[in-house]
Amino acid sequence: MSEHQFHCPPATLESIPAFIRLALQEDIGDGDHTSLACIREGAKGKARLLVKEGGILAGQALAEMIFREINPVLSVTSFITDGQAIKPGDIVLEVSGPEQDILLGERLVLNCMQRMSGIATTTSRYVTLIEGTRAKVLDTRKTTPGMRLLEKWAVRIGGGYNHRIGLFDMILIKDNHVDYAGGIAPAILAATDYVKKTQKKLKIEV
């Protein structure tokens, strides 16, 4: 995890390695048959990740985790870290080792870094717009299924703040809850009572 960490329970953070394994399995299946067919087993090589569009970099630390998951033998040298401004032509990192393993991780690394960098770049724009005020840019639960932690991580890298991670770490009363509860007052009273009964340390927001 990079210095741009977000606050969430350790059990939730453990889902990042799980995400990497699931994403790799989804892509690889029973093998990367193109690489197995075309590239000699054991052949060594290197690859560089080049920037094609300016913005704020996000996902560099994740890329290292992905290559490490594929094969700890792979060597990754990062030249730019998460949160830094990037421009076309910059080299983010270089990975060297077994060519078949480099190709196994190439697409997952690119997909994640492109998405995370886009979120970090957009977040950074809003953060810049509100400089000098007491306002903060917060994220939401409106995330891509399965990629929530990566997207919230990217918001932090872009200078924003994480709101709740999911349904489990805060009570957030919205219009639907108000409608079903019969009004704002009944909803707040019920939420307060729930927190007392369950002894859970949950913030209540309306």
Phi, psi and omega in degrees: 000139181279180179294341181273064184276159175243156184272113174203161183301146179307323181297328179286321178298329180295344182284349177292310174301324178296320177300315181299314181296318180295316181296320179294317180296321179301322185274320188276322182059235180265014174142150174277087189292333177295312180292320179298326182280324190261338187245130181297133179300131179090352180297135182255149178196190179214160179215149178243143176262113183259142178275134179248349182213142181288159178159207177249128183284136173213140178108000180297315179295322178295320179302318178297321178295321181295311180296325179293324179293321180293311180197114180301344180288334180299133180255124181244125175245118181261133180257339178228138182250166181305136178097349180275151176286141180232158178221160181306135179099343178296146174257117183281312182204165175229132178241136180225151181145202180304126184298322180298321181287324177300316181289333177298322184264347187307306186291320179296318178300312181296315181301314182292316183291324178296315181293313182295320180293324177298317180293315180297321181294315179295317178300317181300322179299314180293321178299320179295321181297329184258012177303139180090355177253176178264006181284155176231149175269119180249151176265183184224183174274358182280072185243169177285125181309131179089344183243016186305310184294324179295318183289323177289325174301316181296324177299317179296319179299325180280000177100003178271183181237149176275133172273225178284151179281318181202200180287345191269344190247010177193152171259115182239104184275117180244185185302321181297318179294320179298316180299311183291329182278345180093020178136167181293314182301310178300324180294316180294317179298318180294320180293318179297317179296320180299316181297320179294315182294318184274346182058034178268140179271080184241134172288149175244121177238149176242000000 
